[in-house]
Amino acid sequence: MRVPFVKMHGCGNDFVVLDERAGPLGLTPRRAAAIADRREGVGCDQFIVIEPAPPGLSADAFMRIRNPDGQEAGACGNATRCVVRLLAGETGRDRLDVATLAGVLPSTVAADGTITVDMGAPRFDWRDVPLARPMDTLHLDLSAGPLDDPAALSMGNPHATFFVPDAESVEIARLGPLLEHDSLFPERANIGIAQVLAPDRIRLRVWERGAGLTRACGSGACAALVNAARRGLSGRHAQVIVDGGTLAITWRADGHVLMAGPTAIAFRGEIELADFPQ
């Protein structure tokens, strides 16, 4: 069976998007991982499936997110913006609600194409991150090489942000896997390396749980801004500079975090599902 897909990205954070609203396609975790493979599949940071909104839930669609290893993720801000672009193109509407495992994310599309997603309120309790044991999430007892004293929170997925004087000099490809799999994180964690350039500018690199080093991480950008503000290193709004571009992050007074940025459609194609293991 040949099925259509869209290859998209937000600031270089790339996705393969398939649509199951008309019916299931047999997109198992194993098959998702095979399609996400950059050598033998299409290749992506996250594999995205648009599904019907669950009964009784006020949303335009449900977005299922899988990392390249096939494991399901609760949140992905850049993928949400990409899905919103597709839904807006279908409906002609500039306000849409996308349901995820992390909750319903209200989104808006500006005239210039910038898409803003309300990522909800971060959670700070150690149980919510989650951590393996009680700990002050503003100062974790965790270190690796030159990295230490991160702040942690949940944006629907676990994040630990390390603040450093020079983000470019950190060997994130070496240290990221060690920290992602540290026993402190029972569900693993996304590892952010943040350099505060000014109260309203942050340089960020992220080792994503199950995906590795990516060119952008929307929820990681949200976590970096919130953790920086919690520590008094920034204000509640900042331009977060990632490898693939810039995301505008705002931590509103009501606790919700807004993420705004561009999206792009790289190409459309078809997949022969029988060529991928089920």
N, C-alpha and C positions, 0 to 999 in steps of 0.2 A: 504494500500500500504506500503510495506516494502522498506525502502531506506537506503543505506549505509551511514555511517559517520565515521569520524576519530576523536579520542580524542588526542589532542596534548597539549604541553605546551612549553613556553620559560621561563626558570628560575622560574618555578612554576606558572606562569600566564597561566591558562589553558583555552582551547577552545574546543568547539564542532564544527567541520567543515563539512558542507554539500555542495554538488555540484549541481548547477542548470544550468550548461552550456548546458545540453541536453534538458532542458525544465523546466518550473516552477513546484514547488512541493507543493505550497500552504503554504509557510512558513511565515505566518502572524506574526505580533508582539506578539499576544497572544500565538500562538503556539511556537514561539521562546522562550518566557518566560517560558512556561511549560517545554520545553525540557531542558532549562538551570537550572531548579530547581534541587537542590542537593538531595532532598528527593524523589520526584516523577518523576523526569526526569533523564537525564544523568548527568547533573551538570557541570557548567563552569562559568568562570569569564566573558567571552564574547561568543556570539553565532555568528558563521561566515558562510557566504554563498558565495561560488565562483560562479560568474555569467559571461556570455560573456562580453567582453569589449564593451562599447558603440560604435555604428557606428561612424567612423571617428576619433576615438581616438586610438593612437598608444600605445597599452598595450596588455599584454598577457592574462589578465583577469581582472574582476572587483571584488573587495572584499567588501561585505556588512557586516557591523558590528552592532550587537545589544547587549546592556547591558542585564543583567539578568532580568531587568524589562520590556524588549521588546523594549525600546526606542533606536532609531538609534544613533550611534556615528560616528564621522567623521574620526577618526584616531585611530589606535592601532598598535604600532610598533612591539610588540612581535607577534601579530597575523599575521602581514605582513610577518615576518620572517618564521612563520610556513607555510603559504600559499606558499611562495617562495620555501620552501623545497619540498612541494608536486608537484609544477609545474616543478621544476628542475628534480625530479624523473621521471616525465612523458616525459620530452623533452630531458633530458641529457644535457641541457644548464646550464651554470654558471652565466648568466646575464639575468635577467627578469625584466619586468616592471609591477607593480600591480597598477591598478587604484582604487582610493577610493574617498569618498566624499571630502577629503582634497586635492585631486590631484593625479597625477601619481607618484609612488614611485619607482625609479630605485633601483635594488637590485643585489647583487653579492653573489656567494657561493664559499667559499675558499676550498682548498683541504682537510682541516681538518673538514669540515662541518660547520664552523662558517659562519653565514649569516649576511651581512651588508646591511642595508637599508638607503637610502638617504631620510630622513624625511622632506626635504625641509627647507625653511627658517622660523624661528619663526617670529611672528608678535607681535608688542609691543604697538600699539595704543589702547587706552581704548575701542574704538569701535570694534576692532578686537578680543578682548579677548573672549566675550564682557563683559563690565561692564555696570552697570545701569546708571552711571553718569561719567562726566569727572574726571579723576584722574591720577596722575603720577603712571604708572604701575611698576616702580621700587620700590616704597614705598606706598603700599596701606594703607589707613586708615581703618584697619580691625584688630580685636583682638577677642580672645576667651580664657579664662583662662590664662595660661602662654604664649600663642602664640600671637604674634603681628607683625606688620610691614612686611607683606609678599611682594614678588615680583610676578608679574603676566605676563603672555604671552599666546599666542595661538600657539599650535603645530598642528593646525587643530582641536583642542578641547581646552577648557579653563583650565588653570592651575594656581594655586597660590602656591608658595613655601615659607614656613616658615623656617628660619635658626635658629637652636637651638644648645646649647652646648651638649645636650645628647638626641639623637633621641629615645633611648630605653625608656626613662622615661616619654615620652609624652603619655597621655591617648587618643590615636588617635581614638579608638572605640567610645569614648564619644564626643570628640571635632569634629571629622571628619564630622558627619552628620549635626551638627550645621553650620559649615563653608560651606559645600557643598551647603546648601539650603539658605545661607545668601542672603538677598535682593540685595546685591551688584552684584550678579551673576544671570542675568535673565535666563540663560540657565544652571544654576548650575555650579559647577566647580570641578575639581580634586584637592585634597588637598595634597601637598607634605610636609613632615617633613624631613628636610635635616640637616645633621651634616657634616661640612667640616673637614675631618680628616687630609688632606694635600692638597696642591695645585692641586694634581692629584688623590685624593681619596675622595669620598663622600659617606656617609652612608645615605640611603634614605628609608623612609616608605611612602606609598601612600594610602590615602582613595580615591578610584575611584568613580567618579560620576556614580550612578546607580548600582554599583557593591560592594561597601564597601571596606574593607581592603583586598588587594590582596598581593600575594607574590612577585609580580614584576609589574611594569608599565613602558613600554618602552617610551611612550611619556612623562611620568612624569620624567623619568631619563634624557631625553633630556632637559626638562624644568629646572630641578635642576641644571644641568651643565651650561646652558646658563644664568640662573639667578645668579648663583654663580660668573660666569665670569663678568657679568654686574656690579656686586657689588665689584669686585676686590678681591673676596675670593678664586678664583681658576684660573687656566689657562684655555685654550680653549680645553683641552683634560683631561678626567678623567676616572678612573674606578669607576663606580657607584655601590655600594654594596647594593643589595636589599635582601629581606628575602630568596629568592629562588636561589641566585647566584650573578653573577657580569656581568654588561653590560659595554662595552667600548663606550664612547660617545665622539665625536669630533665635535666642532663648527668650521667649516672651515672658511678661510678668505673670501670666497665668500658668507658667511652667511648661507650656508646649514649645517644641523646637520646630522651627520652619527651615526648610532647605530649598534653595532656589538655584537653578542652573540650566544649561542647555542640554539638548538631546540630539541625536543624529541617527538616521537610518543608513547603515552601510550598504546593505543589499537584501534582496528577497530571493528565496529559492525554494527547492523542494527536497525532501529527504525520503529515501526509500527505507522505510522502517524495517523491512525484513533483512536489511544489511547490517542491522545493529542487534546485539544480543538482548534478549528479553529477561 
